[in-house]
Amino acid sequence: MWRYLKSAFLVSVDVPSLGRIPVNALGAAAFAILGFAQPAFWLLGLAVEAAVVPALAFNPRFQKLVEAQSHESAQVDVEKQRMALVRLLESSAQQRLWAMATKCNQVLDVYRSQQADEYIIDANEHALKNLEWVYLKLLVARHHLLNPSSETEQSLEKKIHDLEHDVQDAEETEALRQSKLATLNILKRRIATMRKKQQTLEEIESDLTRIDNQVDLILENATVQSKPQTISADVELASDLLGGSIFGEDESTVSAIEETYGQRKVTARKETA
């Protein structure tokens, strides 16, 4: 509710040549300034704000507008993070990703040409976006395996040894201890990944090829089907993308985007239902 109250107080309107102006906040500031000359304006301003802000904040249409703006802002942030990952890749991997995205767009074009129901197109767009995201994660994971950081297996082992010693310290708080245990788990996974690098690279390549073929099949089916069908984005991977250590220093970025794609899946399921 605080988010709605804050948005109501900062509500803005477009003014020609001036841009967006926070009229309510400016009005409150005007009452505050006038109050120094006549204190009665303070009471008047307080009464106006007490009436206007809650009325706007509790309005269902205004709340929907705030939710839509918040979602749009979050989508912009996620897209910036996703493009940062794309720019991380070598040109051949980027071309492979663009080829995948092109095929996904072709699938949607086929469904639109068939005049499929809007909910089917939306659900399939969600599914294809999720497949593209998995594809990008695989490419990012491969990038970090082929371009490892300056850390070696020996340096990671030293960090693990130091952390194992730290977590045995009885004077540390439980929260700090749990944080170090989580870090310890990631370091151990990183060493395990280093030790089976070639195997993991082969698994990733197999997963990339599998998704390529899956999207090709989706495109072929969309072309020959007389009735548009919803697409399944579920794919069983040979590689382990759950271990954040495979993404190196981009782990936090991947996790943030992953959360958004998880929310999209929930929304898509609700819309389909």
C-alpha positions as CSV (number, residue, x, y, z in Angstrom):
1,M,0.0,0.0,0.0
2,W,2.9,2.4,0.7
3,R,3.8,2.1,-3.0
4,Y,0.4,3.3,-4.0
5,L,0.5,6.2,-1.5
6,K,3.9,7.3,-2.8
7,S,2.8,7.1,-6.4
8,A,-0.3,9.1,-5.6
9,F,1.7,11.8,-3.9
10,L,4.2,12.0,-6.8
11,V,1.5,11.7,-9.5
12,S,2.6,13.7,-12.6
13,V,1.0,15.2,-15.7
14,D,2.5,16.0,-19.1
15,V,2.9,19.8,-19.6
16,P,3.9,21.0,-23.1
17,S,7.5,22.2,-23.3
18,L,8.0,21.3,-19.6
19,G,7.6,17.5,-19.6
20,R,6.1,15.6,-16.7
21,I,5.3,17.7,-13.7
22,P,4.6,16.2,-10.2
23,V,1.6,18.5,-9.7
24,N,0.6,17.1,-6.3
25,A,4.1,17.3,-4.8
26,L,4.4,20.9,-6.2
27,G,1.1,21.8,-4.6
28,A,2.2,20.4,-1.3
29,A,5.4,22.5,-1.6
30,A,3.4,25.6,-2.4
31,F,1.2,25.2,0.7
32,A,4.4,24.7,2.8
33,I,5.9,27.9,1.5
34,L,2.7,29.9,1.9
35,G,2.4,28.6,5.5
36,F,5.5,30.6,6.5
37,A,3.4,33.7,5.7
38,Q,0.1,32.4,7.0
39,P,0.2,29.2,9.1
40,A,-3.4,28.5,8.2
41,F,-2.1,27.3,4.8
42,W,-0.3,24.4,6.5
43,L,-3.5,23.1,7.9
44,L,-5.3,23.7,4.5
45,G,-2.5,21.9,2.7
46,L,-2.6,19.0,5.1
47,A,-6.3,18.6,4.7
48,V,-6.1,18.7,0.9
49,E,-3.3,16.0,0.9
50,A,-5.2,13.9,3.4
51,A,-8.2,13.9,1.1
52,V,-6.5,13.6,-2.3
53,V,-3.7,11.2,-1.7
54,P,-5.6,8.3,-0.1
55,A,-8.5,8.7,-2.5
56,L,-6.2,8.3,-5.4
57,A,-4.1,5.6,-3.8
58,F,-7.1,3.4,-3.0
59,N,-8.6,3.8,-6.5
60,P,-8.5,0.4,-8.3
61,R,-7.9,2.0,-11.7
62,F,-4.9,4.0,-10.3
63,Q,-3.5,0.9,-8.6
64,K,-3.7,-0.9,-12.0
65,L,-1.8,2.0,-13.6
66,V,0.9,1.8,-10.9
67,E,1.2,-1.9,-11.4
68,A,1.5,-1.5,-15.1
69,Q,4.2,1.2,-14.8
70,S,6.1,-0.9,-12.3
71,H,6.0,-4.0,-14.6
72,E,7.1,-1.9,-17.6
73,S,10.0,-0.5,-15.6
74,A,11.0,-3.9,-14.4
75,Q,10.9,-5.2,-18.0
76,V,13.2,-2.4,-19.1
77,D,15.7,-3.3,-16.4
78,V,15.6,-7.0,-17.3
79,E,16.1,-6.3,-20.9
80,K,19.2,-4.1,-20.2
81,Q,20.6,-7.0,-18.0
82,R,19.9,-9.5,-20.8
83,M,21.5,-7.4,-23.4
84,A,24.6,-7.0,-21.2
85,L,24.9,-10.8,-21.2
86,V,24.5,-10.9,-25.0
87,R,27.3,-8.4,-25.4
88,L,29.5,-10.6,-23.3
89,L,29.3,-13.3,-25.9
90,E,31.7,-13.7,-28.9
91,S,30.3,-12.8,-32.3
92,S,29.6,-16.4,-33.4
93,A,27.6,-17.1,-30.2
94,Q,25.6,-13.8,-30.8
95,Q,24.8,-14.9,-34.3
96,R,23.6,-18.2,-33.1
97,L,21.4,-16.5,-30.5
98,W,20.0,-14.1,-33.2
99,A,19.2,-17.1,-35.5
100,M,17.3,-18.7,-32.6
101,A,15.3,-15.5,-32.0
102,T,14.6,-15.2,-35.7
103,K,13.1,-18.7,-35.8
104,C,11.0,-17.9,-32.7
105,N,9.6,-14.8,-34.4
106,Q,8.8,-16.8,-37.5
107,V,6.7,-19.2,-35.4
108,L,4.7,-16.3,-34.0
109,D,4.3,-14.8,-37.5
110,V,2.8,-18.1,-38.6
111,Y,0.3,-18.2,-35.7
112,R,-0.7,-14.6,-36.4
113,S,-1.2,-15.4,-40.1
114,Q,-3.5,-18.2,-39.0
115,Q,-5.4,-15.7,-36.9
116,A,-4.9,-17.7,-33.8
117,D,-6.6,-16.6,-30.6
118,E,-4.8,-13.8,-28.8
119,Y,-4.3,-15.9,-25.6
120,I,-2.6,-18.7,-27.7
121,I,-0.2,-16.2,-29.3
122,D,0.6,-14.7,-25.9
123,A,1.1,-18.1,-24.3
124,N,3.4,-19.2,-27.2
125,E,5.3,-15.9,-27.0
126,H,6.0,-16.6,-23.3
127,A,7.1,-20.1,-24.1
128,L,9.4,-19.1,-26.9
129,K,10.9,-16.3,-24.8
130,N,11.7,-18.8,-22.0
131,L,13.4,-21.1,-24.6
132,E,15.5,-18.1,-25.8
133,W,16.4,-17.4,-22.2
134,V,17.6,-21.0,-21.6
135,Y,19.5,-20.8,-24.8
136,L,21.2,-17.6,-23.7
137,K,22.1,-19.1,-20.3
138,L,23.7,-22.0,-22.0
139,L,25.8,-19.7,-24.2
140,V,26.8,-17.6,-21.2
141,A,27.8,-20.7,-19.3
142,R,29.9,-21.9,-22.2
143,H,31.5,-18.5,-22.5
144,H,32.7,-18.7,-18.9
145,L,34.0,-22.2,-19.3
146,L,36.0,-21.2,-22.4
147,N,37.2,-18.0,-20.9
148,P,37.8,-18.8,-17.2
149,S,38.6,-16.1,-14.6
150,S,42.1,-15.7,-13.2
151,E,41.2,-17.9,-10.3
152,T,42.7,-21.4,-10.3
153,E,41.7,-24.6,-8.7
154,Q,44.4,-24.0,-6.1
155,S,43.2,-20.5,-5.2
156,L,39.6,-21.7,-4.8
157,E,40.8,-24.6,-2.6
158,K,42.5,-22.0,-0.3
159,K,39.3,-20.0,-0.1
160,I,37.4,-23.1,0.8
161,H,39.9,-24.0,3.5
162,D,39.6,-20.5,4.9
163,L,35.8,-20.5,4.9
164,E,35.7,-24.0,6.5
165,H,37.8,-22.6,9.3
166,D,35.6,-19.5,9.6
167,V,32.3,-21.4,9.9
168,Q,33.6,-23.3,12.9
169,D,34.1,-20.0,14.8
170,A,31.5,-20.0,17.5
171,E,31.6,-16.3,17.9
172,E,30.1,-15.6,14.5
173,T,26.4,-14.8,14.1
174,E,24.1,-17.5,12.7
175,A,23.2,-15.3,9.7
176,L,26.9,-14.7,8.8
177,R,27.6,-18.4,9.3
178,Q,24.8,-19.3,6.9
179,S,26.0,-16.8,4.3
180,K,29.5,-18.3,4.4
181,L,28.2,-21.8,4.1
182,A,26.3,-20.7,1.0
183,T,29.5,-19.2,-0.4
184,L,31.4,-22.4,0.5
185,N,28.9,-24.4,-1.4
186,I,29.3,-22.3,-4.5
187,L,33.1,-22.5,-4.4
188,K,32.9,-26.3,-4.2
189,R,30.7,-26.3,-7.2
190,R,33.1,-24.1,-9.1
191,I,35.9,-26.6,-8.4
192,A,33.7,-29.4,-9.5
193,T,32.9,-27.6,-12.7
194,M,36.6,-26.9,-13.4
195,R,37.4,-30.6,-12.9
196,K,34.8,-31.7,-15.5
197,K,35.1,-28.7,-17.9
198,Q,35.2,-30.8,-21.1
199,Q,32.2,-32.9,-20.1
200,T,30.2,-29.8,-19.2
201,L,31.1,-28.2,-22.5
202,E,29.9,-31.2,-24.4
203,E,26.6,-31.3,-22.4
204,I,26.0,-27.6,-23.1
205,E,26.6,-28.1,-26.8
206,S,24.2,-31.0,-26.8
207,D,21.6,-28.9,-25.0
208,L,22.0,-26.0,-27.5
209,T,21.6,-28.4,-30.4
210,R,18.5,-29.9,-28.8
211,I,16.8,-26.5,-28.4
212,D,17.7,-25.7,-32.0
213,N,16.0,-28.8,-33.2
214,Q,13.0,-28.3,-30.8
215,V,12.4,-24.8,-32.2
216,D,12.7,-26.1,-35.8
217,L,10.1,-28.7,-35.0
218,I,7.8,-26.1,-33.4
219,L,8.1,-24.0,-36.6
220,E,7.4,-27.0,-38.9
221,N,4.4,-28.0,-36.8
222,A,3.0,-24.5,-36.7
223,T,3.2,-24.4,-40.5
224,V,1.3,-27.7,-41.1
225,Q,-1.2,-27.5,-38.3
226,S,-4.7,-26.6,-39.2
227,K,-5.5,-25.5,-35.7
228,P,-3.0,-23.4,-33.7
229,Q,-1.7,-25.1,-30.6
230,T,0.0,-23.9,-27.4
231,I,3.7,-24.6,-27.2
232,S,5.5,-26.3,-24.4
233,A,8.8,-24.7,-23.3
234,D,9.8,-27.5,-21.1
235,V,13.1,-29.0,-22.0
236,E,15.3,-31.4,-20.0
237,L,18.9,-30.3,-20.1
238,A,21.9,-32.5,-19.9
239,S,24.0,-29.7,-18.3
240,D,23.4,-28.4,-14.8
241,L,22.3,-24.7,-15.0
242,L,21.0,-24.7,-11.5
243,G,24.5,-24.3,-10.0
244,G,25.1,-20.6,-10.2
245,S,28.9,-21.2,-10.2
246,I,28.7,-22.0,-13.9
247,F,28.0,-18.4,-14.7
248,G,31.0,-17.0,-12.9
249,E,30.8,-13.3,-12.0
250,D,27.5,-13.0,-13.9
251,E,25.7,-15.3,-11.4
252,S,23.8,-12.4,-9.8
253,T,22.6,-11.0,-13.1
254,V,21.4,-14.4,-14.3
255,S,19.6,-15.0,-11.0
256,A,17.8,-11.6,-11.2
257,I,16.6,-12.3,-14.8
258,E,15.7,-15.9,-13.9
259,E,13.3,-14.5,-11.2
260,T,11.6,-12.4,-13.8
261,Y,11.2,-15.3,-16.2
262,G,9.8,-17.4,-13.4
263,Q,7.2,-14.7,-12.8
264,R,6.4,-14.7,-16.5
265,K,5.7,-18.4,-16.4
266,V,3.2,-18.0,-13.6
267,T,1.5,-15.2,-15.4
268,A,1.3,-17.2,-18.6
269,R,-0.2,-20.2,-16.8
270,K,-2.9,-17.9,-15.2
271,E,-3.7,-16.3,-18.6
272,T,-4.0,-19.7,-20.2
273,A,-6.2,-21.0,-17.5
